[in-house]
Structures are given as structure tokens and as C-alpha cells.
Amino acid sequence: MQFINCKGQLISLDSPKVMGILNVTPDSFFDGGKYKDEIAIVTQVEKMLLAGATFIDIGAYSSRPNAPHVSEIEEKQRLLPIVELLVKQFPEILISVDTFRSEVAKEAIKIGAALVNDISAGNLDAKMMETVGKLGVPYMMMHMQGTPKTMQQNPSYESIVKEILEYFSSKIAKAKSHKINDIIVDPGFGFGKTIAHNYTILKQLELFKILDYPILAGVSRKSMIYNVLETSAQEALNGTSVLHTIALQNGASILRVHDVKEAMECVKLVGMISD
């Protein structure tokens, strides 16, 4: 049985959960600049919660390839008021803060966020794991080759799944040394991977169960879908649902998504044929 402790509440991941994405960046690949004012933000989050999202993941630093640098001050200015607003509006909300900076994570948790989602697994801030350990919150660690700026320049692996598993083994050991108890692994679809790499990971996602930690799959509306279908992120919902279904069948515990209602439908239908 797999549980994570979020603000004293034990969340079971034995049945898959959905994490709704709220980007408060002006330049995210799908919904950048869409949620600029408080009314739009509250309306969107309420919609996701009512549709069944267990977590809301808030990011203020776009990690798309070649995204411009955002200072720590600006990231805090974008992110923290939104966390504060949503905790006030929805007292039971479980906010995951999407940041690779320990100070941003610390301040967000202090004002009511419940989890830390770090695309760099501590590689971009040496203090991150120590900070998360002291905060006592769940930690999502992602695999990325390079940095957001360089990751898609020429990603290469000899054996991608084996290399990512080795990466996580070492990161998990480090996290445990900092007394992080609740760990979630994210293979990082699209982060320093070609389309072929992404589909190899998806096909072999079940192998990540060997780590004995919940697996997060973040494929929603990504280029691995719309480039294959020769369409756009805006037109990639059907393709996203197909890949969500495969991810769930291959062992994903959390789907990180833009479209909560449709993801919940995938969870429900796959649940009907699961053991």
C-alpha cells in the first residue's frame, strides 16, 4: 500500500490520483498567460477540484525548452500570492509547488502548500533536498537531462530506462539521507528526451515500480503527442487521453494534467479492467 502524508492527511495512491496544472507563467507551452487575474485563477482551480483533482500543481517558472530565465524574486512574486489566495479560498486544497528553488519551496509550504515538485531532483539547488527534509512534505523528483535551456539540444542515452532507474536509485538514497519519507518519481517525459525516448519510457513504465515509489506521469498535451499527430497542443486532448490510459495500465499513480475531467474518466475506465 502506498500513502503520502499531505498536511497530516494520508492520501492513498493505491488508486491513481489526478494532479491539475495551474501555470501562472506568461509563456507556458499550452496555457501561458491564461490565468492572469484572481477570478480566472479561482474559477479554473474550482473547476479542477470539482472535476476530481486531488492535487493542484502551481508553477511560476516555465520549463519549456528555451524558456527565458526568471529570477527567484520574480518567481516568488508570481507564485506566493496565488498559493495564499487558493489556500484562503479552498482551505482543504492540496497544492503542489512546481519549483527547483529551495527558498521558493520553503516560503510556499509556509503559507499552505503541501508538496514540492522539483523538475531537477535537487540538481539546480543543492539545498533543495535538505530543505524538503526539514519541511517534512512529499517530494516529487523528476529526471531531466541537462537544464530546461539545454535539454532538447541533443538528448542521448545508451539505455534510457536503465539510466533513469540508476539516476532515481541515487536520488532516492540522497533524499532518504535527508529524511524525506514521501517520494514520488517522475521520469520526465519531454525533458531531455526525443519522441522515441518518450515512447520507450511509456512502454516500459512498469519497470519503474522496481523503485517501490509512486510514479507520476506528465504527458498532458506535450509535443510527444502533437508532433506525432501533426497537430498542436490545443488539439492534443484526445491523444493525451490515449497516453494517460497507457500510463495508468503501466503503473502510473498520479497523472499531471491540464484537463482534469477527461483524466478522471481515464482513471475510472481503466479501474474497471484493473485487478
C-alpha positions in Angstrom: 0.0 0.0 0.0 1.3 3.5 -0.9 0.4 6.6 1.1 1.8 10.1 1.2 1.3 12.4 4.1 0.0 15.8 3.0 -0.6 18.3 5.8 -1.4 15.4 8.2 -3.8 13.8 5.7 -2.9 10.4 4.4 -3.5 10.2 0.7 -3.6 6.6 -0.7 -2.0 6.2 -4.1 -3.2 2.6 -4.5 -5.9 4.1 -6.7 -4.5 6.6 -9.2 -4.9 10.3 -8.5 -5.1 13.3 -10.8 -3.0 16.5 -10.4 -4.4 19.6 -12.1 -1.9 22.0 -13.6 -2.1 25.8 -13.0 0.5 27.7 -14.8 0.9 31.3 -13.6 3.6 31.9 -16.2 3.1 34.1 -19.2 4.8 31.7 -21.6 3.9 28.1 -20.8 3.5 25.9 -23.9 -0.2 25.3 -23.6 -1.9 27.8 -21.2 0.7 30.5 -20.8 -0.8 33.9 -19.8 -4.3 32.4 -19.5 -4.8 32.8 -15.7 -3.8 36.4 -15.1 -6.3 37.6 -12.5 -7.7 36.3 -9.3 -11.2 35.5 -10.7 -9.7 33.4 -13.6 -7.4 31.6 -11.3 -10.1 30.8 -8.7 -12.6 29.7 -11.4 -10.1 27.4 -13.0 -9.0 25.8 -9.8 -12.6 25.3 -8.6 -13.3 23.6 -11.9 -10.4 21.3 -11.5 -11.3 20.4 -7.9 -14.9 19.8 -8.8 -13.8 17.5 -11.6 -11.9 15.4 -9.1 -8.3 16.7 -8.9 -6.6 15.6 -5.7 -3.7 18.0 -6.1 -3.2 21.3 -7.8 0.3 21.9 -9.2 1.3 25.6 -9.4 4.3 26.7 -11.4 5.6 30.2 -12.0 8.8 29.3 -13.9 8.2 27.9 -17.4 10.3 24.8 -18.0 9.5 24.5 -21.7 12.6 24.3 -23.9 14.4 27.6 -24.3 12.1 29.4 -21.8 13.6 32.7 -20.6 15.2 32.8 -17.1 13.1 34.0 -14.3 14.7 35.4 -11.1 13.9 34.0 -7.7 12.3 37.3 -6.7 10.0 37.3 -9.7 9.1 33.6 -9.2 8.1 34.4 -5.6 6.1 37.4 -6.7 4.2 35.3 -9.3 3.7 32.2 -7.1 3.2 33.1 -3.5 0.2 35.4 -3.8 -1.6 32.6 -5.8 -0.8 30.0 -3.1 -2.1 32.4 -0.4 -5.3 33.1 -2.4 -6.1 29.5 -3.1 -5.5 28.3 0.5 -7.8 31.1 1.7 -10.4 30.3 -1.0 -10.2 26.4 -0.6 -8.9 25.6 2.9 -8.7 21.8 2.2 -6.7 22.2 -1.1 -3.5 20.2 -1.6 -1.1 22.5 -3.5 2.0 21.1 -5.1 4.5 23.9 -5.8 6.4 23.4 -9.0 9.9 24.9 -8.3 13.5 23.8 -8.3 14.5 26.6 -5.8 14.6 25.7 -2.1 13.7 29.2 -0.8 10.6 29.3 -3.1 9.6 25.9 -1.8 10.1 26.8 1.8 8.0 30.0 1.6 5.2 28.3 -0.4 5.0 25.5 2.2 5.0 28.0 5.0 1.9 29.7 3.6 0.0 26.5 3.0 1.3 24.4 0.0 1.5 20.7 0.7 4.0 19.1 -1.7 7.2 20.1 -3.6 7.5 19.2 -7.3 11.2 19.6 -8.4 12.0 19.1 -12.1 15.7 18.9 -11.3 15.6 16.4 -8.3 18.0 18.8 -6.4 20.4 19.3 -9.3 19.6 23.0 -9.7 19.7 23.9 -6.0 22.0 21.9 -3.7 19.8 22.9 -0.7 16.6 21.6 -2.0 16.6 18.1 -0.5 17.8 19.3 2.8 15.0 21.9 2.8 12.3 19.4 1.9 13.5 17.0 4.6 13.2 19.8 7.2 9.8 20.8 5.9 8.6 17.2 6.2 6.5 17.3 3.0 6.2 14.9 0.0 8.8 15.4 -2.7 8.3 14.8 -6.4 11.6 14.3 -8.1 11.9 14.4 -11.9 14.5 13.1 -14.3 15.9 15.7 -16.7 19.0 15.5 -18.9 20.6 19.0 -18.9 18.6 22.1 -18.0 15.4 23.5 -19.4 17.5 25.7 -21.7 19.8 22.8 -23.0 17.7 19.7 -22.5 16.4 19.3 -26.1 19.7 20.2 -27.9 20.8 16.6 -28.4 19.4 14.2 -25.8 21.2 10.8 -26.0 21.2 7.6 -23.9 22.7 4.2 -24.3 19.8 2.6 -22.5 17.3 5.2 -21.4 15.2 3.3 -18.9 18.2 1.7 -17.2 19.9 5.1 -16.9 16.9 6.8 -15.5 16.4 4.0 -12.9 20.0 4.4 -11.9 19.5 8.1 -11.6 16.5 7.6 -9.3 18.2 5.0 -7.2 20.9 7.5 -6.4 18.5 10.4 -5.9 16.2 8.3 -3.6 19.2 7.4 -1.4 20.1 11.0 -1.1 16.5 12.1 -0.3 16.3 9.4 2.4 19.6 10.6 3.9 17.8 14.0 4.3 14.9 12.2 6.0 12.4 12.7 3.1 9.9 9.9 3.6 7.3 10.5 0.9 8.9 10.4 -2.5 7.2 10.3 -6.0 9.3 9.6 -9.1 8.6 11.4 -12.4 10.5 10.0 -15.5 10.3 13.5 -17.1 8.5 13.0 -20.4 9.9 15.6 -22.8 12.7 16.7 -20.5 15.9 15.9 -22.4 14.3 13.2 -24.5 13.4 12.6 -28.1 10.0 11.4 -29.2 11.4 7.8 -29.4 12.8 8.1 -25.9 9.5 9.2 -24.5 7.6 6.3 -26.0 10.2 3.8 -24.8 9.7 5.1 -21.3 5.9 5.0 -21.6 6.1 1.4 -22.9 8.4 0.3 -20.1 6.9 2.5 -17.3 6.0 -0.6 -15.3 9.8 -1.2 -14.7 9.8 2.0 -12.5 7.8 0.0 -10.0 11.1 -1.7 -9.0 11.9 1.6 -7.2 8.9 0.9 -4.9 7.7 4.6 -5.0 4.7 6.1 -6.7 5.1 7.1 -10.3 3.9 10.4 -11.7 3.3 10.7 -15.5 3.3 14.1 -17.1 2.4 13.7 -20.8 -0.5 16.1 -21.0 -0.7 17.9 -24.4 3.1 17.5 -24.9 4.9 17.6 -28.2 5.4 13.8 -28.0 1.7 13.7 -28.8 1.0 16.6 -31.1 4.2 16.2 -33.2 3.3 12.5 -33.9 -0.3 13.5 -34.8 0.9 16.6 -36.8 -1.3 18.9 -34.8 -0.9 21.4 -31.9 -1.1 21.4 -28.1 -4.6 22.8 -28.4 -5.7 19.9 -30.5 -4.0 17.2 -28.4 -6.6 16.3 -25.8 -7.7 13.0 -27.4 -4.1 11.9 -27.8 -3.4 12.9 -24.2 -6.3 10.6 -23.1 -4.8 7.7 -25.0 -1.4 8.1 -23.4 -3.0 8.6 -20.0 -4.7 5.3 -20.4 -1.5 3.5 -21.3 0.4 5.2 -18.4 -2.3 4.0 -16.0 -2.2 0.5 -17.3 1.6 0.6 -16.9 1.6 1.6 -13.3 1.3 5.4 -13.0 -0.1 6.5 -9.6 -0.5 10.2 -10.5 -1.4 11.9 -13.8 -0.3 15.5 -14.0 -2.8 17.1 -16.4 -4.3 20.2 -18.0 -7.7 18.5 -18.4 -8.9 17.0 -15.1 -12.4 15.8 -16.1 -11.0 13.8 -19.1 -8.1 12.4 -17.0 -10.6 11.3 -14.3 -12.6 9.5 -16.9 -9.4 7.6 -17.9 -8.8 6.6 -14.2 -12.4 5.4 -13.8 -12.5 3.4 -17.0 -9.0 1.8 -16.5 -10.1 1.0 -13.0 -12.9 -1.1 -14.4 -10.4 -3.5 -16.0 -7.7 -3.5 -13.3 -7.3 -6.3 -10.9 
